[in-house]
Amino acid sequence: MRVEVDWDKCIGSGMCTTIAPALFDLDDDGAMIVVKETPGSDEERSLLDAVACCPVNALSTADA
């Protein structure tokens, strides 16, 4: 599983960084950064939670 981001939709709300800080971060300008595109099996639940909580549906998953 890997994360996909629709950068046109992302507003930098930070929800993903709160839910999955090992996978996402915000840069100094408040833009989201994908820290780890392909999470380990122990991080997949966090990725799915972040995808579900994104307020603008900018996150999705795909097969790795």
PDB file of N, H, CA, C and O in Angstrom:
ATOM      1  N   MET A   1       0.849  -1.173   0.000  1.00  0.00           N
ATOM      2  CA  MET A   1       0.000   0.000   0.000  1.00  0.00           C
ATOM      3  C   MET A   1       0.897   1.239   0.000  1.00  0.00           C
ATOM      4  O   MET A   1       1.925   1.287   0.674  1.00  0.00           O
ATOM      5  N   ARG A   2       0.479   2.227  -0.767  1.00  0.00           N
ATOM      6  H   ARG A   2      -0.356   2.188  -1.315  1.00  0.00           H
ATOM      7  CA  ARG A   2       1.214   3.493  -0.760  1.00  0.00           C
ATOM      8  C   ARG A   2       0.216   4.650  -0.769  1.00  0.00           C
ATOM      9  O   ARG A   2      -0.941   4.493  -1.158  1.00  0.00           O
ATOM     10  N   VAL A   3       0.688   5.800  -0.335  1.00  0.00           N
ATOM     11  H   VAL A   3       1.629   5.928  -0.019  1.00  0.00           H
ATOM     12  CA  VAL A   3      -0.162   6.976  -0.271  1.00  0.00           C
ATOM     13  C   VAL A   3      -0.098   7.734  -1.595  1.00  0.00           C
ATOM     14  O   VAL A   3       0.950   7.810  -2.236  1.00  0.00           O
ATOM     15  N   GLU A   4      -1.234   8.285  -1.986  1.00  0.00           N
ATOM     16  H   GLU A   4      -2.085   8.223  -1.466  1.00  0.00           H
ATOM     17  CA  GLU A   4      -1.309   9.185  -3.124  1.00  0.00           C
ATOM     18  C   GLU A   4      -1.956  10.484  -2.651  1.00  0.00           C
ATOM     19  O   GLU A   4      -2.886  10.476  -1.845  1.00  0.00           O
ATOM     20  N   VAL A   5      -1.445  11.594  -3.168  1.00  0.00           N
ATOM     21  H   VAL A   5      -0.689  11.600  -3.822  1.00  0.00           H
ATOM     22  CA  VAL A   5      -1.934  12.914  -2.764  1.00  0.00           C
ATOM     23  C   VAL A   5      -2.403  13.670  -3.993  1.00  0.00           C
ATOM     24  O   VAL A   5      -1.691  13.743  -4.994  1.00  0.00           O
ATOM     25  N   ASP A   6      -3.595  14.228  -3.916  1.00  0.00           N
ATOM     26  H   ASP A   6      -4.174  14.168  -3.102  1.00  0.00           H
ATOM     27  CA  ASP A   6      -4.075  15.140  -4.953  1.00  0.00           C
ATOM     28  C   ASP A   6      -3.658  16.536  -4.488  1.00  0.00           C
ATOM     29  O   ASP A   6      -4.346  17.182  -3.698  1.00  0.00           O
ATOM     30  N   TRP A   7      -2.513  16.978  -5.002  1.00  0.00           N
ATOM     31  H   TRP A   7      -1.954  16.454  -5.644  1.00  0.00           H
ATOM     32  CA  TRP A   7      -1.936  18.242  -4.529  1.00  0.00           C
ATOM     33  C   TRP A   7      -2.818  19.442  -4.866  1.00  0.00           C
ATOM     34  O   TRP A   7      -2.696  20.484  -4.221  1.00  0.00           O
ATOM     35  N   ASP A   8      -3.692  19.326  -5.845  1.00  0.00           N
ATOM     36  H   ASP A   8      -3.791  18.480  -6.368  1.00  0.00           H
ATOM     37  CA  ASP A   8      -4.603  20.424  -6.172  1.00  0.00           C
ATOM     38  C   ASP A   8      -5.674  20.597  -5.099  1.00  0.00           C
ATOM     39  O   ASP A   8      -6.220  21.688  -4.934  1.00  0.00           O
ATOM     40  N   LYS A   9      -5.974  19.528  -4.372  1.00  0.00           N
ATOM     41  H   LYS A   9      -5.531  18.642  -4.506  1.00  0.00           H
ATOM     42  CA  LYS A   9      -6.996  19.578  -3.320  1.00  0.00           C
ATOM     43  C   LYS A   9      -6.425  19.911  -1.944  1.00  0.00           C
ATOM     44  O   LYS A   9      -7.111  20.521  -1.124  1.00  0.00           O
ATOM     45  N   CYS A  10      -5.174  19.517  -1.681  1.00  0.00           N
ATOM     46  H   CYS A  10      -4.617  19.022  -2.347  1.00  0.00           H
ATOM     47  CA  CYS A  10      -4.597  19.643  -0.341  1.00  0.00           C
ATOM     48  C   CYS A  10      -4.572  21.100   0.110  1.00  0.00           C
ATOM     49  O   CYS A  10      -4.088  21.976  -0.606  1.00  0.00           O
ATOM     50  N   ILE A  11      -5.102  21.344   1.313  1.00  0.00           N
ATOM     51  H   ILE A  11      -5.495  20.632   1.894  1.00  0.00           H
ATOM     52  CA  ILE A  11      -5.130  22.694   1.875  1.00  0.00           C
ATOM     53  C   ILE A  11      -4.201  22.836   3.078  1.00  0.00           C
ATOM     54  O   ILE A  11      -4.161  23.890   3.714  1.00  0.00           O
ATOM     55  N   GLY A  12      -3.460  21.785   3.389  1.00  0.00           N
ATOM     56  H   GLY A  12      -3.493  20.929   2.873  1.00  0.00           H
ATOM     57  CA  GLY A  12      -2.516  21.835   4.513  1.00  0.00           C
ATOM     58  C   GLY A  12      -3.193  21.936   5.867  1.00  0.00           C
ATOM     59  O   GLY A  12      -2.692  22.624   6.758  1.00  0.00           O
ATOM     60  N   SER A  13      -4.329  21.258   6.039  1.00  0.00           N
ATOM     61  H   SER A  13      -4.735  20.699   5.315  1.00  0.00           H
ATOM     62  CA  SER A  13      -5.056  21.337   7.310  1.00  0.00           C
ATOM     63  C   SER A  13      -4.279  20.720   8.465  1.00  0.00           C
ATOM     64  O   SER A  13      -4.471  21.098   9.620  1.00  0.00           O
ATOM     65  N   GLY A  14      -3.403  19.771   8.154  1.00  0.00           N
ATOM     66  H   GLY A  14      -3.247  19.463   7.215  1.00  0.00           H
ATOM     67  CA  GLY A  14      -2.601  19.140   9.197  1.00  0.00           C
ATOM     68  C   GLY A  14      -3.247  17.944   9.865  1.00  0.00           C
ATOM     69  O   GLY A  14      -2.662  17.355  10.774  1.00  0.00           O
ATOM     70  N   MET A  15      -4.431  17.576   9.437  1.00  0.00           N
ATOM     71  H   MET A  15      -4.906  18.055   8.699  1.00  0.00           H
ATOM     72  CA  MET A  15      -5.090  16.403  10.037  1.00  0.00           C
ATOM     73  C   MET A  15      -4.222  15.157   9.862  1.00  0.00           C
ATOM     74  O   MET A  15      -4.079  14.365  10.794  1.00  0.00           O
ATOM     75  N   CYS A  16      -3.650  14.982   8.688  1.00  0.00           N
ATOM     76  H   CYS A  16      -3.767  15.626   7.931  1.00  0.00           H
ATOM     77  CA  CYS A  16      -2.837  13.794   8.427  1.00  0.00           C
ATOM     78  C   CYS A  16      -1.591  13.768   9.306  1.00  0.00           C
ATOM     79  O   CYS A  16      -1.157  12.700   9.739  1.00  0.00           O
ATOM     80  N   THR A  17      -1.019  14.934   9.570  1.00  0.00           N
ATOM     81  H   THR A  17      -1.372  15.801   9.219  1.00  0.00           H
ATOM     82  CA  THR A  17       0.186  14.973  10.398  1.00  0.00           C
ATOM     83  C   THR A  17      -0.119  14.632  11.844  1.00  0.00           C
ATOM     84  O   THR A  17       0.732  14.094  12.552  1.00  0.00           O
ATOM     85  N   THR A  18      -1.318  14.938  12.280  1.00  0.00           N
ATOM     86  H   THR A  18      -2.010  15.375  11.705  1.00  0.00           H
ATOM     87  CA  THR A  18      -1.731  14.599  13.642  1.00  0.00           C
ATOM     88  C   THR A  18      -2.014  13.106  13.769  1.00  0.00           C
ATOM     89  O   THR A  18      -1.640  12.475  14.759  1.00  0.00           O
ATOM     90  N   ILE A  19      -2.665  12.558  12.778  1.00  0.00           N
ATOM     91  H   ILE A  19      -2.969  13.070  11.974  1.00  0.00           H
ATOM     92  CA  ILE A  19      -3.059  11.149  12.815  1.00  0.00           C
ATOM     93  C   ILE A  19      -1.894  10.210  12.501  1.00  0.00           C
ATOM     94  O   ILE A  19      -1.767   9.146  13.106  1.00  0.00           O
ATOM     95  N   ALA A  20      -1.052  10.607  11.557  1.00  0.00           N
ATOM     96  H   ALA A  20      -1.155  11.471  11.065  1.00  0.00           H
ATOM     97  CA  ALA A  20       0.040   9.730  11.112  1.00  0.00           C
ATOM     98  C   ALA A  20       1.350  10.529  10.982  1.00  0.00           C
ATOM     99  O   ALA A  20       1.839  10.737   9.872  1.00  0.00           O
ATOM    100  N   PRO A  21       1.912  10.970  12.106  1.00  0.00           N
ATOM    101  CA  PRO A  21       3.119  11.809  12.045  1.00  0.00           C
ATOM    102  C   PRO A  21       4.348  11.104  11.468  1.00  0.00           C
ATOM    103  O   PRO A  21       5.288  11.768  11.031  1.00  0.00           O
ATOM    104  N   ALA A  22       4.352   9.786  11.461  1.00  0.00           N
ATOM    105  H   ALA A  22       3.588   9.247  11.817  1.00  0.00           H
ATOM    106  CA  ALA A  22       5.475   9.057  10.852  1.00  0.00           C
ATOM    107  C   ALA A  22       5.388   9.076   9.323  1.00  0.00           C
ATOM    108  O   ALA A  22       6.360   8.761   8.636  1.00  0.00           O
ATOM    109  N   LEU A  23       4.227   9.445   8.803  1.00  0.00           N
ATOM    110  H   LEU A  23       3.438   9.701   9.361  1.00  0.00           H
ATOM    111  CA  LEU A  23       4.006   9.425   7.360  1.00  0.00           C
ATOM    112  C   LEU A  23       3.912  10.816   6.739  1.00  0.00           C
ATOM    113  O   LEU A  23       4.259  11.003   5.573  1.00  0.00           O
ATOM    114  N   PHE A  24       3.441  11.795   7.521  1.00  0.00           N
ATOM    115  H   PHE A  24       3.159  11.643   8.468  1.00  0.00           H
ATOM    116  CA  PHE A  24       3.198  13.139   7.004  1.00  0.00           C
ATOM    117  C   PHE A  24       3.786  14.191   7.933  1.00  0.00           C
ATOM    118  O   PHE A  24       3.910  13.982   9.140  1.00  0.00           O
ATOM    119  N   ASP A  25       4.148  15.341   7.332  1.00  0.00           N
ATOM    120  H   ASP A  25       4.047  15.510   6.352  1.00  0.00           H
ATOM    121  CA  ASP A  25       4.633  16.480   8.112  1.00  0.00           C
ATOM    122  C   ASP A  25       4.214  17.743   7.370  1.00  0.00           C
ATOM    123  O   ASP A  25       3.739  17.680   6.236  1.00  0.00           O
ATOM    124  N   LEU A  26       4.390  18.880   8.013  1.00  0.00           N
ATOM    125  H   LEU A  26       4.776  18.931   8.935  1.00  0.00           H
ATOM    126  CA  LEU A  26       4.145  20.165   7.371  1.00  0.00           C
ATOM    127  C   LEU A  26       5.469  20.903   7.275  1.00  0.00           C
ATOM    128  O   LEU A  26       6.264  20.888   8.214  1.00  0.00           O
ATOM    129  N   ASP A  27       5.708  21.553   6.130  1.00  0.00           N
ATOM    130  H   ASP A  27       5.062  21.565   5.366  1.00  0.00           H
ATOM    131  CA  ASP A  27       6.940  22.340   6.008  1.00  0.00           C
ATOM    132  C   ASP A  27       6.747  23.701   6.675  1.00  0.00           C
ATOM    133  O   ASP A  27       5.690  23.974   7.244  1.00  0.00           O
ATOM    134  N   ASP A  28       7.762  24.544   6.603  1.00  0.00           N
ATOM    135  H   ASP A  28       8.621  24.322   6.141  1.00  0.00           H
ATOM    136  CA  ASP A  28       7.720  25.847   7.272  1.00  0.00           C
ATOM    137  C   ASP A  28       6.619  26.754   6.740  1.00  0.00           C
ATOM    138  O   ASP A  28       6.194  27.686   7.423  1.00  0.00           O
ATOM    139  N   ASP A  29       6.157  26.485   5.524  1.00  0.00           N
ATOM    140  H   ASP A  29       6.502  25.728   4.969  1.00  0.00           H
ATOM    141  CA  ASP A  29       5.092  27.291   4.931  1.00  0.00           C
ATOM    142  C   ASP A  29       3.704  26.699   5.159  1.00  0.00           C
ATOM    143  O   ASP A  29       2.707  27.245   4.688  1.00  0.00           O
ATOM    144  N   GLY A  30       3.642  25.573   5.887  1.00  0.00           N
ATOM    145  H   GLY A  30       4.452  25.130   6.269  1.00  0.00           H
ATOM    146  CA  GLY A  30       2.365  24.934   6.167  1.00  0.00           C
ATOM    147  C   GLY A  30       1.901  23.978   5.092  1.00  0.00           C
ATOM    148  O   GLY A  30       0.763  23.510   5.128  1.00  0.00           O
ATOM    149  N   ALA A  31       2.764  23.681   4.135  1.00  0.00           N
ATOM    150  H   ALA A  31       3.689  24.061   4.106  1.00  0.00           H
ATOM    151  CA  ALA A  31       2.415  22.726   3.085  1.00  0.00           C
ATOM    152  C   ALA A  31       2.724  21.308   3.558  1.00  0.00           C
ATOM    153  O   ALA A  31       3.724  21.076   4.237  1.00  0.00           O
ATOM    154  N   MET A  32       1.870  20.379   3.200  1.00  0.00           N
ATOM    155  H   MET A  32       1.057  20.568   2.649  1.00  0.00           H
ATOM    156  CA  MET A  32       2.044  18.990   3.617  1.00  0.00           C
ATOM    157  C   MET A  32       3.196  18.342   2.869  1.00  0.00           C
ATOM    158  O   MET A  32       3.410  18.586   1.681  1.00  0.00           O
ATOM    159  N   ILE A  33       3.936  17.504   3.598  1.00  0.00           N
ATOM    160  H   ILE A  33       3.762  17.305   4.563  1.00  0.00           H
ATOM    161  CA  ILE A  33       5.043  16.732   3.034  1.00  0.00           C
ATOM    162  C   ILE A  33       4.760  15.263   3.324  1.00  0.00           C
ATOM    163  O   ILE A  33       4.397  14.906   4.445  1.00  0.00           O
ATOM    164  N   VAL A  34       4.923  14.424   2.329  1.00  0.00           N
ATOM    165  H   VAL A  34       5.218  14.713   1.419  1.00  0.00           H
ATOM    166  CA  VAL A  34       4.831  12.983   2.547  1.00  0.00           C
ATOM    167  C   VAL A  34       6.213  12.522   3.005  1.00  0.00           C
ATOM    168  O   VAL A  34       7.173  12.550   2.235  1.00  0.00           O
ATOM    169  N   VAL A  35       6.303  12.101   4.259  1.00  0.00           N
ATOM    170  H   VAL A  35       5.524  12.078   4.885  1.00  0.00           H
ATOM    171  CA  VAL A  35       7.577  11.657   4.827  1.00  0.00           C
ATOM    172  C   VAL A  35       7.901  10.239   4.378  1.00  0.00           C
ATOM    173  O   VAL A  35       9.056   9.898   4.123  1.00  0.00           O
ATOM    174  N   LYS A  36       6.856   9.422   4.286  1.00  0.00           N
ATOM    175  H   LYS A  36       5.918   9.699   4.493  1.00  0.00           H
ATOM    176  CA  LYS A  36       7.038   8.013   3.949  1.00  0.00           C
ATOM    177  C   LYS A  36       5.901   7.602   3.022  1.00  0.00           C
ATOM    178  O   LYS A  36       4.768   7.428   3.469  1.00  0.00           O
ATOM    179  N   GLU A  37       6.194   7.446   1.743  1.00  0.00           N
ATOM    180  H   GLU A  37       7.115   7.587   1.379  1.00  0.00           H
ATOM    181  CA  GLU A  37       5.162   7.155   0.745  1.00  0.00           C
ATOM    182  C   GLU A  37       4.610   5.739   0.876  1.00  0.00           C
ATOM    183  O   GLU A  37       3.424   5.505   0.639  1.00  0.00           O
ATOM    184  N   THR A  38       5.471   4.797   1.252  1.00  0.00           N
ATOM    185  H   THR A  38       6.433   4.987   1.444  1.00  0.00           H
ATOM    186  CA  THR A  38       5.050   3.408   1.397  1.00  0.00           C
ATOM    187  C   THR A  38       5.233   2.984   2.850  1.00  0.00           C
ATOM    188  O   THR A  38       6.342   2.632   3.253  1.00  0.00           O
ATOM    189  N   PRO A  39       4.169   3.011   3.636  1.00  0.00           N
ATOM    190  CA  PRO A  39       4.291   2.678   5.051  1.00  0.00           C
ATOM    191  C   PRO A  39       4.525   1.187   5.282  1.00  0.00           C
ATOM    192  O   PRO A  39       4.171   0.350   4.452  1.00  0.00           O
ATOM    193  N   GLY A  40       5.120   0.879   6.412  1.00  0.00           N
ATOM    194  H   GLY A  40       5.408   1.558   7.087  1.00  0.00           H
ATOM    195  CA  GLY A  40       5.255  -0.509   6.816  1.00  0.00           C
ATOM    196  C   GLY A  40       3.898  -1.053   7.228  1.00  0.00           C
ATOM    197  O   GLY A  40       2.947  -0.290   7.400  1.00  0.00           O
ATOM    198  N   SER A  41       3.803  -2.348   7.384  1.00  0.00           N
ATOM    199  H   SER A  41       4.575  -2.968   7.244  1.00  0.00           H
ATOM    200  CA  SER A  41       2.522  -2.966   7.728  1.00  0.00           C
ATOM    201  C   SER A  41       1.987  -2.451   9.060  1.00  0.00           C
ATOM    202  O   SER A  41       0.773  -2.412   9.264  1.00  0.00           O
ATOM    203  N   ASP A  42       2.878  -2.058   9.966  1.00  0.00           N
ATOM    204  H   ASP A  42       3.863  -2.090   9.800  1.00  0.00           H
ATOM    205  CA  ASP A  42       2.453  -1.533  11.260  1.00  0.00           C
ATOM    206  C   ASP A  42       1.920  -0.102  11.165  1.00  0.00           C
ATOM    207  O   ASP A  42       1.345   0.405  12.129  1.00  0.00           O
ATOM    208  N   GLU A  43       2.105   0.566   9.999  1.00  0.00           N
ATOM    209  H   GLU A  43       2.571   0.155   9.216  1.00  0.00           H
ATOM    210  CA  GLU A  43       1.644   1.940   9.818  1.00  0.00           C
ATOM    211  C   GLU A  43       0.436   2.050   8.892  1.00  0.00           C
ATOM    212  O   GLU A  43      -0.093   3.143   8.691  1.00  0.00           O
ATOM    213  N   GLU A  44       0.000   0.936   8.334  1.00  0.00           N
ATOM    214  H   GLU A  44       0.429   0.048   8.498  1.00  0.00           H
ATOM    215  CA  GLU A  44      -1.110   0.985   7.381  1.00  0.00           C
ATOM    216  C   GLU A  44      -2.398   1.495   8.013  1.00  0.00           C
ATOM    217  O   GLU A  44      -3.139   2.239   7.371  1.00  0.00           O
ATOM    218  N   ARG A  45      -2.679   1.118   9.238  1.00  0.00           N
ATOM    219  H   ARG A  45      -2.077   0.513   9.759  1.00  0.00           H
ATOM    220  CA  ARG A  45      -3.898   1.592   9.917  1.00  0.00           C
ATOM    221  C   ARG A  45      -3.863   3.111  10.053  1.00  0.00           C
ATOM    222  O   ARG A  45      -4.878   3.773   9.839  1.00  0.00           O
ATOM    223  N   SER A  46      -2.709   3.670  10.408  1.00  0.00           N
ATOM    224  H   SER A  46      -1.884   3.132  10.582  1.00  0.00           H
ATOM    225  CA  SER A  46      -2.581   5.127  10.519  1.00  0.00           C
ATOM    226  C   SER A  46      -2.810   5.804   9.174  1.00  0.00           C
ATOM    227  O   SER A  46      -3.456   6.849   9.103  1.00  0.00           O
ATOM    228  N   LEU A  47      -2.280   5.208   8.105  1.00  0.00           N
ATOM    229  H   LEU A  47      -1.755   4.359   8.162  1.00  0.00           H
ATOM    230  CA  LEU A  47      -2.497   5.768   6.771  1.00  0.00           C
ATOM    231  C   LEU A  47      -3.973   5.762   6.416  1.00  0.00           C
ATOM    232  O   LEU A  47      -4.496   6.764   5.929  1.00  0.00           O
ATOM    233  N   LEU A  48      -4.641   4.665   6.647  1.00  0.00           N
ATOM    234  H   LEU A  48      -4.216   3.850   7.042  1.00  0.00           H
ATOM    235  CA  LEU A  48      -6.068   4.576   6.332  1.00  0.00           C
ATOM    236  C   LEU A  48      -6.877   5.572   7.158  1.00  0.00           C
ATOM    237  O   LEU A  48      -7.828   6.164   6.648  1.00  0.00           O
ATOM    238  N   ASP A  49      -6.517   5.764   8.415  1.00  0.00           N
ATOM    239  H   ASP A  49      -5.744   5.284   8.829  1.00  0.00           H
ATOM    240  CA  ASP A  49      -7.194   6.758   9.263  1.00  0.00           C
ATOM    241  C   ASP A  49      -6.975   8.171   8.726  1.00  0.00           C
ATOM    242  O   ASP A  49      -7.902   8.980   8.699  1.00  0.00           O
ATOM    243  N   ALA A  50      -5.744   8.464   8.297  1.00  0.00           N
ATOM    244  H   ALA A  50      -4.991   7.806   8.318  1.00  0.00           H
ATOM    245  CA  ALA A  50      -5.452   9.792   7.747  1.00  0.00           C
ATOM    246  C   ALA A  50      -6.242  10.036   6.461  1.00  0.00           C
ATOM    247  O   ALA A  50      -6.775  11.126   6.253  1.00  0.00           O
ATOM    248  N   VAL A  51      -6.315   9.026   5.606  1.00  0.00           N
ATOM    249  H   VAL A  51      -5.883   8.140   5.775  1.00  0.00           H
ATOM    250  CA  VAL A  51      -7.092   9.138   4.365  1.00  0.00           C
ATOM    251  C   VAL A  51      -8.556   9.434   4.693  1.00  0.00           C
ATOM    252  O   VAL A  51      -9.174  10.303   4.077  1.00  0.00           O
ATOM    253  N   ALA A  52      -9.097   8.716   5.656  1.00  0.00           N
ATOM    254  H   ALA A  52      -8.595   8.011   6.157  1.00  0.00           H
ATOM    255  CA  ALA A  52     -10.509   8.881   6.025  1.00  0.00           C
ATOM    256  C   ALA A  52     -10.798  10.243   6.646  1.00  0.00           C
ATOM    257  O   ALA A  52     -11.912  10.752   6.522  1.00  0.00           O
ATOM    258  N   CYS A  53      -9.820  10.835   7.306  1.00  0.00           N
ATOM    259  H   CYS A  53      -8.915  10.422   7.407  1.00  0.00           H
ATOM    260  CA  CYS A  53     -10.040  12.094   8.023  1.00  0.00           C
ATOM    261  C   CYS A  53      -9.685  13.341   7.229  1.00  0.00           C
ATOM    262  O   CYS A  53      -9.939  14.454   7.691  1.00  0.00           O
ATOM    263  N   CYS A  54      -9.106  13.183   6.054  1.00  0.00           N
ATOM    264  H   CYS A  54      -8.899  12.279   5.679  1.00  0.00           H
ATOM    265  CA  CYS A  54      -8.733  14.361   5.272  1.00  0.00           C
ATOM    266  C   CYS A  54      -9.997  15.155   4.924  1.00  0.00           C
ATOM    267  O   CYS A  54     -10.910  14.620   4.295  1.00  0.00           O
ATOM    268  N   PRO A  55     -10.052  16.423   5.330  1.00  0.00           N
ATOM    269  CA  PRO A  55     -11.289  17.194   5.134  1.00  0.00           C
ATOM    270  C   PRO A  55     -11.615  17.512   3.677  1.00  0.00           C
ATOM    271  O   PRO A  55     -12.754  17.856   3.364  1.00  0.00           O
ATOM    272  N   VAL A  56     -10.635  17.404   2.787  1.00  0.00           N
ATOM    273  H   VAL A  56      -9.709  17.124   3.042  1.00  0.00           H
ATOM    274  CA  VAL A  56     -10.883  17.712   1.377  1.00  0.00           C
ATOM    275  C   VAL A  56     -10.654  16.500   0.469  1.00  0.00           C
ATOM    276  O   VAL A  56     -10.590  16.635  -0.753  1.00  0.00           O
ATOM    277  N   ASN A  57     -10.531  15.326   1.074  1.00  0.00           N
ATOM    278  H   ASN A  57     -10.582  15.216   2.067  1.00  0.00           H
ATOM    279  CA  ASN A  57     -10.334  14.077   0.321  1.00  0.00           C
ATOM    280  C   ASN A  57      -9.144  14.147  -0.634  1.00  0.00           C
ATOM    281  O   ASN A  57      -9.220  13.685  -1.773  1.00  0.00           O
ATOM    282  N   ALA A  58      -8.049  14.728  -0.157  1.00  0.00           N
ATOM    283  H   ALA A  58      -7.987  15.103   0.768  1.00  0.00           H
ATOM    284  CA  ALA A  58      -6.847  14.842  -0.980  1.00  0.00           C
ATOM    285  C   ALA A  58      -5.971  13.600  -0.906  1.00  0.00           C
ATOM    286  O   ALA A  58      -5.066  13.434  -1.725  1.00  0.00           O
ATOM    287  N   LEU A  59      -6.225  12.725   0.062  1.00  0.00           N
ATOM    288  H   LEU A  59      -6.959  12.860   0.727  1.00  0.00           H
ATOM    289  CA  LEU A  59      -5.413  11.531   0.249  1.00  0.00           C
ATOM    290  C   LEU A  59      -6.148  10.287  -0.214  1.00  0.00           C
ATOM    291  O   LEU A  59      -7.363  10.163  -0.059  1.00  0.00           O
ATOM    292  N   SER A  60      -5.386   9.374  -0.783  1.00  0.00           N
ATOM    293  H   SER A  60      -4.399   9.474  -0.909  1.00  0.00           H
ATOM    294  CA  SER A  60      -5.921   8.067  -1.152  1.00  0.00           C
ATOM    295  C   SER A  60      -4.789   7.054  -1.068  1.00  0.00           C
ATOM    296  O   SER A  60      -3.634   7.414  -0.839  1.00  0.00           O
ATOM    297  N   THR A  61      -5.130   5.794  -1.253  1.00  0.00           N
ATOM    298  H   THR A  61      -6.068   5.501  -1.439  1.00  0.00           H
ATOM    299  CA  THR A  61      -4.116   4.747  -1.239  1.00  0.00           C
ATOM    300  C   THR A  61      -4.145   4.000  -2.570  1.00  0.00           C
ATOM    301  O   THR A  61      -5.144   4.003  -3.289  1.00  0.00           O
ATOM    302  N   ALA A  62      -3.030   3.369  -2.867  1.00  0.00           N
ATOM    303  H   ALA A  62      -2.218   3.367  -2.283  1.00  0.00           H
ATOM    304  CA  ALA A  62      -2.911   2.537  -4.065  1.00  0.00           C
ATOM    305  C   ALA A  62      -2.034   1.352  -3.712  1.00  0.00           C
ATOM    306  O   ALA A  62      -1.324   1.371  -2.707  1.00  0.00           O
ATOM    307  N   ASP A  63      -2.086   0.334  -4.532  1.00  0.00           N
ATOM    308  H   ASP A  63      -2.663   0.319  -5.349  1.00  0.00           H
ATOM    309  CA  ASP A  63      -1.205  -0.809  -4.323  1.00  0.00           C
ATOM    310  C   ASP A  63       0.234  -0.375  -4.551  1.00  0.00           C
ATOM    311  O   ASP A  63       0.532   0.391  -5.468  1.00  0.00           O
ATOM    312  N   ALA A  64       1.116  -0.876  -3.704  1.00  0.00           N
ATOM    313  H   ALA A  64       0.874  -1.498  -2.960  1.00  0.00           H
ATOM    314  CA  ALA A  64       2.542  -0.511  -3.823  1.00  0.00           C
ATOM    315  C   ALA A  64       3.189  -1.206  -4.993  1.00  0.00           C
ATOM    316  O   ALA A  64       4.379  -1.018  -5.242  1.00  0.00           O
TER     317      ALA A  64
END
